[in-house]
Amino acid sequence: MDTVPAVSLQADARLLLLHPDDNVLICVRAIQAGDIVAASGGSIPAREGIAIGHKIARHALAAGDKVIKYGAPIGSMTIEAAAGDWVHMHNMKSDYISTHSRAGRDMQP
């Protein structure tokens, strides 16, 4: 079975790039608001604290943009996010599970 190996951003051990096409990075160590993190040949200011396992925008994302993780779309942005913003269910939605959001069961399909 062929798999794409995880590619670590050597410039910052707190972040992991799972696939070269991803537009989000994965936090492997907690990031505090204001921390400067190195990514994609530059630096990204973390605008808020981001927990281990959560996503951070690799570059600016507009509302409606697909969120790419593992080289595949996992959802869509519901509002814009700047580079360095936390990407989670408060600003994205699953394209596959209609109720998977912060609103949960209150969401209508």
C-alpha positions in Angstrom: 0.0 0.0 0.0 1.5 3.3 -1.1 1.3 6.1 1.5 2.6 9.7 1.4 5.1 10.1 4.3 4.6 13.1 6.6 6.9 15.9 5.8 8.1 17.9 8.8 8.8 21.6 8.4 12.3 21.6 9.7 12.2 25.3 10.3 9.7 24.8 13.1 9.4 21.6 15.0 6.0 22.6 16.4 4.4 22.2 12.9 3.9 19.3 10.6 3.1 19.4 6.9 1.3 16.1 6.1 1.3 16.6 2.3 2.9 19.2 0.1 -0.5 20.2 -1.3 -2.0 20.9 2.2 -3.0 24.5 3.0 -3.0 23.8 6.7 -0.2 22.7 9.1 -0.7 20.5 12.1 0.5 21.6 15.5 2.6 18.9 17.2 3.3 21.1 20.2 1.0 23.8 21.6 1.4 27.3 20.1 0.7 30.4 22.1 -1.0 33.5 20.7 1.7 35.8 19.4 4.3 33.0 18.8 6.1 33.4 15.5 6.2 30.1 13.7 8.3 29.4 10.6 6.6 27.9 7.7 6.8 27.7 3.9 10.0 29.7 3.7 8.8 32.6 5.9 7.2 33.2 9.2 3.6 33.2 10.4 2.3 35.0 13.5 0.0 32.8 15.5 -3.0 35.0 16.1 -4.4 32.8 18.9 -3.4 29.8 20.9 -3.5 26.5 19.0 -3.6 23.1 20.7 -1.7 20.0 19.8 -3.4 18.2 16.8 -5.2 21.3 15.6 -4.7 23.0 12.3 -3.1 26.4 11.4 -3.6 28.2 8.1 -0.5 27.8 6.0 -1.6 30.9 4.0 -4.6 33.1 3.8 -7.9 31.2 3.2 -11.1 32.8 1.9 -14.7 31.8 2.8 -15.6 28.8 0.5 -12.0 27.7 0.0 -11.4 24.0 0.5 -9.4 23.0 3.5 -6.7 20.5 2.2 -5.2 18.0 4.7 -3.4 14.8 3.7 -3.5 16.2 0.2 -7.3 15.9 0.1 -10.2 18.2 0.9 -11.6 17.7 4.4 -14.0 20.7 4.4 -14.6 24.3 3.4 -13.9 27.6 5.1 -17.0 29.3 6.4 -15.2 32.6 7.0 -11.8 33.9 5.9 -8.6 33.0 7.9 -5.3 34.8 7.7 -2.0 32.9 7.6 -1.3 31.7 11.1 -5.0 31.5 12.1 -6.4 28.5 13.9 -8.5 26.4 11.5 -11.2 24.4 13.2 -15.0 24.0 13.4 -15.5 27.7 14.3 -14.4 28.8 10.8 -14.7 25.7 8.6 -17.3 23.0 8.0 -17.2 19.4 6.9 -18.3 18.9 3.3 -19.2 15.3 4.2 -21.2 15.4 7.5 -23.9 18.1 7.4 -24.1 18.5 11.2 -20.4 18.4 11.9 -19.8 22.0 13.1 -19.8 24.0 16.3 -23.6 24.3 16.0 -23.9 20.5 16.1 -27.4 19.2 16.1 -28.9 22.7 15.6 -27.6 22.8 12.1 -30.2 22.0 9.4 -28.9 19.9 6.4 
